[in-house]
Amino acid sequence: MNIEILERDEHSLTFLVEGISIEMANAIRRIILSEIPVMAIDEVIILKNDSVLYDEILAHRLGLIPLTTDLETYKLPQECECGGYGCPLCQVSLTCEITNTTNSPLMIYSRDLKSNDPKIVPVSPDIPIIKIDKNDSIIFEAYAVLGTAKEHVKWQAVSNIFYRYLPDVSIDSERCKDCSDKCEGGKMCPERLFRYSEKNAPSLIEDYWRYCTLCEACAKNCPNKAINVNWKENSYIFSIESDGVLPFNVLIKKTFEIFLEKLDEFENKLMNLQIET
């Protein structure tokens, strides 16, 4: 198996994987999407809410604020020694107590949440939560725990993840000689991946496979059928969009830990299975 990182920044990662089956590619996608544990607010105690929003709406908004996650320190509630009751090993407290002393409405942002653990904070300080009027107050205490997106989407570790086949586009230059004008098929490419020479024969840009979406517009509109659009077997381009709850290296490492745990569990169940003959 070969892996090559194509693009990477703070919130997105694109990489090429060669030598795996589509079943394994999909297993990786599903684990990252729904089984990586991350922190999210799960319980809110509202002591005072003078805003126009109901307590339930406020609690829902708090639950959807992405929080940075420390998988080395915290455990899932069901795996904690406290049995999920709530202790420093499985729970983080975030509080907010604000009174509007200005003469205009005041917006409460995620930066106003005070965490008892500096490692577990909102990924962005500028997420709007609620607005309160003059002399109004908002007082609440929220508790964040680890969870997975299989339980609720607020525990989803990434914003989005998808994979696509690695494009393999070829051009028969002999057939291109019969064209009287620049390649009709190449001009239909929405990504503008074709170049043209003086002899009207098209060529692909060097790294066309990074941007080709396999829409086949070029092949369908080529009058001489000189363009062939295909993809390489067992080669996929993954794209991950993250909201910053976990670094990408931690995300990928945890993905394969879960994947190997599932294989071990499956093997053990097969060994313990009694098959009647």
DRENDO-1510 file (C-alpha; in Angstrom, 1 decimal, always signed):
<recs>
REC; n; res; u; v; w
REC; 1; MET; +0.0; +0.0; +0.0 .
REC; 2; ASN; +1.3; +3.4; -1.0 .
REC; 3; ILE; +0.1; +6.7; +0.5 .
REC; 4; GLU; +0.9; +10.2; -0.8 .
REC; 5; ILE; -0.3; +13.5; +0.8 .
REC; 6; LEU; -1.5; +15.8; -2.0 .
REC; 7; GLU; -2.7; +18.8; -0.1 .
REC; 8; ARG; -2.9; +19.7; +3.6 .
REC; 9; ASP; -3.8; +22.7; +5.7 .
REC; 10; GLU; -5.4; +23.3; +9.1 .
REC; 11; HIS; -8.9; +22.1; +8.1 .
REC; 12; SER; -8.5; +19.9; +5.0 .
REC; 13; LEU; -6.4; +16.9; +4.0 .
REC; 14; THR; -6.2; +15.3; +0.6 .
REC; 15; PHE; -4.2; +12.1; +0.1 .
REC; 16; LEU; -3.8; +9.3; -2.5 .
REC; 17; VAL; -4.0; +5.7; -1.4 .
REC; 18; GLU; -2.9; +2.9; -3.8 .
REC; 19; GLY; -3.1; -0.9; -3.2 .
REC; 20; ILE; -6.3; -1.2; -1.2 .
REC; 21; SER; -9.7; -2.6; -2.1 .
REC; 22; ILE; -12.9; -0.5; -2.4 .
REC; 23; GLU; -14.2; -2.3; +0.7 .
REC; 24; MET; -11.3; -1.2; +2.8 .
REC; 25; ALA; -11.6; +2.3; +1.4 .
REC; 26; ASN; -15.2; +2.5; +2.4 .
REC; 27; ALA; -14.5; +0.9; +5.9 .
REC; 28; ILE; -12.0; +3.7; +6.5 .
REC; 29; ARG; -14.5; +6.4; +5.4 .
REC; 30; ARG; -17.2; +4.9; +7.7 .
REC; 31; ILE; -15.0; +4.7; +10.7 .
REC; 32; ILE; -13.7; +8.3; +10.4 .
REC; 33; LEU; -17.3; +9.5; +9.8 .
REC; 34; SER; -19.1; +7.7; +12.7 .
REC; 35; GLU; -16.8; +5.9; +15.1 .
REC; 36; ILE; -14.0; +8.3; +16.2 .
REC; 37; PRO; -14.7; +9.6; +19.7 .
REC; 38; VAL; -14.7; +13.3; +20.2 .
REC; 39; MET; -15.8; +15.8; +22.9 .
REC; 40; ALA; -19.2; +17.5; +22.8 .
REC; 41; ILE; -21.6; +19.1; +25.3 .
REC; 42; ASP; -24.1; +16.5; +26.3 .
REC; 43; GLU; -25.8; +18.0; +29.4 .
REC; 44; VAL; -26.6; +21.6; +30.2 .
REC; 45; ILE; -27.9; +23.1; +33.5 .
REC; 46; ILE; -29.4; +26.5; +32.8 .
REC; 47; LEU; -29.8; +28.7; +35.9 .
REC; 48; LYS; -30.9; +31.9; +34.2 .
REC; 49; ASN; -31.9; +32.6; +30.6 .
REC; 50; ASP; -33.3; +36.0; +29.9 .
REC; 51; SER; -32.9; +35.7; +26.1 .
REC; 52; VAL; -35.8; +35.2; +23.7 .
REC; 53; LEU; -34.7; +31.6; +23.0 .
REC; 54; TYR; -36.1; +28.6; +24.8 .
REC; 55; ASP; -33.7; +26.6; +27.1 .
REC; 56; GLU; -33.9; +23.6; +24.8 .
REC; 57; ILE; -32.7; +25.7; +21.8 .
REC; 58; LEU; -29.9; +27.1; +23.8 .
REC; 59; ALA; -28.8; +23.6; +24.9 .
REC; 60; HIS; -29.0; +22.3; +21.3 .
REC; 61; ARG; -26.8; +25.1; +20.1 .
REC; 62; LEU; -24.2; +24.4; +22.8 .
REC; 63; GLY; -24.1; +20.8; +21.9 .
REC; 64; LEU; -23.2; +21.6; +18.3 .
REC; 65; ILE; -20.2; +23.7; +19.2 .
REC; 66; PRO; -17.1; +21.7; +18.1 .
REC; 67; LEU; -14.6; +21.2; +21.0 .
REC; 68; THR; -11.0; +20.3; +20.9 .
REC; 69; THR; -10.5; +16.7; +22.0 .
REC; 70; ASP; -7.8; +15.0; +24.1 .
REC; 71; LEU; -8.1; +11.2; +23.6 .
REC; 72; GLU; -5.2; +10.4; +25.8 .
REC; 73; THR; -6.7; +11.8; +28.9 .
REC; 74; TYR; -10.4; +11.2; +28.7 .
REC; 75; LYS; -12.4; +8.0; +28.3 .
REC; 76; LEU; -15.9; +7.2; +26.9 .
REC; 77; PRO; -18.4; +7.4; +29.8 .
REC; 78; GLN; -19.3; +3.7; +29.4 .
REC; 79; GLU; -15.7; +2.7; +29.7 .
REC; 80; CYS; -14.9; +4.9; +32.7 .
REC; 81; GLU; -14.5; +3.6; +36.2 .
REC; 82; CYS; -17.3; +5.9; +37.4 .
REC; 83; GLY; -19.7; +4.1; +35.1 .
REC; 84; GLY; -20.6; +7.3; +33.2 .
REC; 85; TYR; -21.7; +9.2; +36.3 .
REC; 86; GLY; -19.3; +12.0; +35.6 .
REC; 87; CYS; -15.7; +12.3; +36.9 .
REC; 88; PRO; -12.5; +14.2; +35.8 .
REC; 89; LEU; -11.5; +11.2; +33.6 .
REC; 90; CYS; -14.7; +11.4; +31.4 .
REC; 91; GLN; -16.3; +14.8; +31.8 .
REC; 92; VAL; -15.3; +18.5; +31.3 .
REC; 93; SER; -17.3; +21.4; +32.8 .
REC; 94; LEU; -17.8; +24.6; +30.8 .
REC; 95; THR; -19.5; +27.6; +32.4 .
REC; 96; CYS; -20.9; +30.9; +31.3 .
REC; 97; GLU; -22.2; +33.8; +33.5 .
REC; 98; ILE; -22.7; +37.1; +31.8 .
REC; 99; THR; -25.0; +40.1; +32.4 .
REC; 100; ASN; -25.4; +42.7; +29.7 .
REC; 101; THR; -24.5; +46.1; +31.2 .
REC; 102; THR; -24.4; +47.9; +27.9 .
REC; 103; ASN; -27.2; +50.0; +26.3 .
REC; 104; SER; -27.4; +47.6; +23.3 .
REC; 105; PRO; -28.0; +43.9; +22.7 .
REC; 106; LEU; -25.0; +41.7; +23.5 .
REC; 107; MET; -24.0; +38.6; +21.6 .
REC; 108; ILE; -22.6; +35.7; +23.6 .
REC; 109; TYR; -19.8; +33.8; +21.7 .
REC; 110; SER; -18.1; +30.5; +22.2 .
REC; 111; ARG; -15.1; +32.5; +23.7 .
REC; 112; ASP; -17.3; +33.2; +26.7 .
REC; 113; LEU; -17.4; +29.5; +27.7 .
REC; 114; LYS; -15.0; +28.9; +30.6 .
REC; 115; SER; -13.6; +25.4; +30.6 .
REC; 116; ASN; -12.1; +23.7; +33.6 .
REC; 117; ASP; -9.6; +22.0; +31.2 .
REC; 118; PRO; -7.6; +24.4; +28.9 .
REC; 119; LYS; -7.2; +21.5; +26.4 .
REC; 120; ILE; -11.0; +21.2; +25.9 .
REC; 121; VAL; -12.3; +24.5; +24.5 .
REC; 122; PRO; -14.3; +25.5; +21.4 .
REC; 123; VAL; -12.2; +25.2; +18.2 .
REC; 124; SER; -13.2; +28.8; +17.3 .
REC; 125; PRO; -13.8; +31.7; +19.7 .
REC; 126; ASP; -16.2; +33.4; +17.3 .
REC; 127; ILE; -19.1; +31.0; +17.2 .
REC; 128; PRO; -22.3; +32.9; +18.1 .
REC; 129; ILE; -24.5; +31.3; +20.7 .
REC; 130; ILE; -27.2; +33.6; +21.9 .
REC; 131; LYS; -28.1; +37.3; +22.2 .
REC; 132; ILE; -29.3; +39.1; +25.3 .
REC; 133; ASP; -30.8; +42.5; +25.8 .
REC; 134; LYS; -29.9; +45.3; +28.2 .
REC; 135; ASN; -29.8; +44.2; +31.8 .
REC; 136; ASP; -30.5; +40.6; +30.8 .
REC; 137; SER; -28.4; +37.7; +32.0 .
REC; 138; ILE; -27.4; +34.2; +30.9 .
REC; 139; ILE; -26.0; +31.7; +33.5 .
REC; 140; PHE; -25.5; +28.0; +32.8 .
REC; 141; GLU; -23.1; +25.1; +33.3 .
REC; 142; ALA; -22.5; +22.6; +30.6 .
REC; 143; TYR; -20.8; +19.2; +30.7 .
REC; 144; ALA; -18.9; +17.7; +27.8 .
REC; 145; VAL; -18.2; +14.0; +27.3 .
REC; 146; LEU; -16.7; +11.8; +24.6 .
REC; 147; GLY; -19.1; +10.2; +22.2 .
REC; 148; THR; -19.4; +9.0; +18.6 .
REC; 149; ALA; -21.5; +10.1; +15.6 .
REC; 150; LYS; -23.3; +6.8; +15.7 .
REC; 151; GLU; -25.1; +8.2; +18.8 .
REC; 152; HIS; -25.5; +11.8; +17.6 .
REC; 153; VAL; -24.0; +14.0; +14.8 .
REC; 154; LYS; -22.6; +16.5; +17.4 .
REC; 155; TRP; -19.9; +13.8; +18.1 .
REC; 156; GLN; -18.8; +13.7; +14.4 .
REC; 157; ALA; -15.0; +14.0; +14.2 .
REC; 158; VAL; -15.0; +15.5; +10.7 .
REC; 159; SER; -17.2; +17.9; +8.7 .
REC; 160; ASN; -17.0; +15.7; +5.6 .
REC; 161; ILE; -15.0; +12.8; +4.1 .
REC; 162; PHE; -15.2; +11.2; +0.7 .
REC; 163; TYR; -13.1; +9.3; -1.7 .
REC; 164; ARG; -13.0; +9.0; -5.5 .
REC; 165; TYR; -11.3; +6.8; -8.0 .
REC; 166; LEU; -7.8; +7.8; -9.3 .
REC; 167; PRO; -8.5; +9.0; -12.9 .
REC; 168; ASP; -6.7; +7.4; -15.8 .
REC; 169; VAL; -7.3; +9.4; -19.0 .
REC; 170; SER; -5.6; +8.6; -22.3 .
REC; 171; ILE; -5.5; +10.3; -25.7 .
REC; 172; ASP; -5.1; +8.6; -29.1 .
REC; 173; SER; -3.0; +11.2; -31.0 .
REC; 174; GLU; -3.5; +9.3; -34.3 .
REC; 175; ARG; -7.2; +9.9; -34.2 .
REC; 176; CYS; -6.7; +13.5; -33.3 .
REC; 177; LYS; -5.0; +14.1; -36.7 .
REC; 178; ASP; -8.4; +14.0; -38.4 .
REC; 179; CYS; -9.9; +16.9; -36.4 .
REC; 180; SER; -10.2; +20.1; -38.3 .
REC; 181; ASP; -10.3; +22.3; -35.2 .
REC; 182; LYS; -9.0; +22.2; -31.6 .
REC; 183; CYS; -10.2; +19.2; -29.7 .
REC; 184; GLU; -14.0; +19.5; -29.2 .
REC; 185; GLY; -13.8; +17.0; -26.3 .
REC; 186; GLY; -11.0; +18.9; -24.5 .
REC; 187; LYS; -12.9; +22.2; -24.7 .
REC; 188; MET; -15.8; +20.6; -22.9 .
REC; 189; CYS; -13.7; +19.7; -19.8 .
REC; 190; PRO; -15.1; +21.8; -16.9 .
REC; 191; GLU; -11.8; +21.7; -15.1 .
REC; 192; ARG; -9.8; +22.9; -18.1 .
REC; 193; LEU; -7.3; +20.1; -17.9 .
REC; 194; PHE; -6.4; +20.0; -21.6 .
REC; 195; ARG; -3.6; +21.8; -23.5 .
REC; 196; TYR; -3.2; +22.2; -27.2 .
REC; 197; SER; -0.3; +22.2; -29.6 .
REC; 198; GLU; +0.0; +23.7; -33.0 .
REC; 199; LYS; -1.2; +20.5; -34.6 .
REC; 200; ASN; -4.5; +20.6; -32.7 .
REC; 201; ALA; -3.5; +17.4; -30.8 .
REC; 202; PRO; -4.5; +17.9; -27.1 .
REC; 203; SER; -2.5; +16.8; -24.1 .
REC; 204; LEU; -3.3; +16.7; -20.4 .
REC; 205; ILE; -1.7; +18.9; -17.8 .
REC; 206; GLU; +0.9; +17.0; -15.7 .
REC; 207; ASP; -1.2; +16.5; -12.5 .
REC; 208; TYR; -4.6; +16.3; -14.2 .
REC; 209; TRP; -5.6; +13.4; -11.9 .
REC; 210; ARG; -5.7; +15.6; -8.9 .
REC; 211; TYR; -8.6; +17.6; -10.4 .
REC; 212; CYS; -10.4; +15.3; -12.8 .
REC; 213; THR; -13.8; +14.3; -11.6 .
REC; 214; LEU; -14.4; +11.5; -14.2 .
REC; 215; CYS; -17.4; +13.4; -15.6 .
REC; 216; GLU; -16.5; +12.0; -19.1 .
REC; 217; ALA; -17.5; +15.2; -20.8 .
REC; 218; CYS; -14.3; +15.1; -22.9 .
REC; 219; ALA; -14.9; +11.5; -24.1 .
REC; 220; LYS; -18.6; +12.0; -24.8 .
REC; 221; ASN; -17.9; +15.1; -26.9 .
REC; 222; CYS; -14.9; +13.8; -28.8 .
REC; 223; PRO; -16.1; +13.2; -32.4 .
REC; 224; ASN; -13.3; +10.8; -33.2 .
REC; 225; LYS; -13.4; +8.9; -29.9 .
REC; 226; ALA; -9.8; +9.7; -29.3 .
REC; 227; ILE; -10.2; +10.3; -25.6 .
REC; 228; ASN; -10.6; +7.4; -23.2 .
REC; 229; VAL; -11.7; +8.1; -19.6 .
REC; 230; ASN; -11.0; +5.3; -17.0 .
REC; 231; TRP; -9.7; +4.9; -13.5 .
REC; 232; LYS; -6.9; +2.9; -11.9 .
REC; 233; GLU; -7.9; -0.2; -9.9 .
REC; 234; ASN; -7.5; -0.1; -6.1 .
REC; 235; SER; -6.4; +3.5; -6.1 .
REC; 236; TYR; -8.4; +6.2; -4.4 .
REC; 237; ILE; -8.1; +9.9; -3.6 .
REC; 238; PHE; -9.4; +10.7; -0.1 .
REC; 239; SER; -10.6; +14.2; +0.9 .
REC; 240; ILE; -11.2; +15.1; +4.5 .
REC; 241; GLU; -12.7; +18.4; +5.8 .
REC; 242; SER; -12.2; +18.9; +9.5 .
REC; 243; ASP; -13.6; +21.5; +12.0 .
REC; 244; GLY; -10.5; +21.1; +14.1 .
REC; 245; VAL; -11.6; +18.9; +16.9 .
REC; 246; LEU; -8.7; +16.5; +16.3 .
REC; 247; PRO; -5.4; +16.8; +14.5 .
REC; 248; PHE; -5.2; +14.8; +11.3 .
REC; 249; ASN; -2.4; +12.6; +12.6 .
REC; 250; VAL; -4.4; +11.6; +15.7 .
REC; 251; LEU; -7.5; +11.1; +13.5 .
REC; 252; ILE; -5.8; +8.7; +11.2 .
REC; 253; LYS; -4.0; +6.8; +14.0 .
REC; 254; LYS; -7.3; +6.3; +15.9 .
REC; 255; THR; -9.0; +5.2; +12.7 .
REC; 256; PHE; -6.7; +2.3; +12.2 .
REC; 257; GLU; -6.7; +1.4; +15.9 .
REC; 258; ILE; -10.5; +1.0; +15.7 .
REC; 259; PHE; -10.2; -0.9; +12.4 .
REC; 260; LEU; -7.7; -3.4; +13.9 .
REC; 261; GLU; -9.9; -3.8; +17.0 .
REC; 262; LYS; -12.9; -4.7; +14.7 .
REC; 263; LEU; -10.8; -7.3; +12.9 .
REC; 264; ASP; -9.7; -8.9; +16.2 .
REC; 265; GLU; -13.3; -8.9; +17.4 .
REC; 266; PHE; -14.5; -10.5; +14.2 .
REC; 267; GLU; -11.8; -13.2; +14.4 .
REC; 268; ASN; -12.6; -14.0; +18.0 .
REC; 269; LYS; -16.3; -14.3; +17.3 .
REC; 270; LEU; -15.5; -16.6; +14.4 .
REC; 271; MET; -13.3; -18.8; +16.5 .
REC; 272; ASN; -16.0; -19.0; +19.2 .
REC; 273; LEU; -18.8; -19.7; +16.8 .
REC; 274; GLN; -20.0; -23.3; +16.9 .
REC; 275; ILE; -21.1; -24.4; +13.4 .
REC; 276; GLU; -23.3; -27.4; +13.1 .
REC; 277; THR; -22.3; -29.9; +10.5 .
</recs>
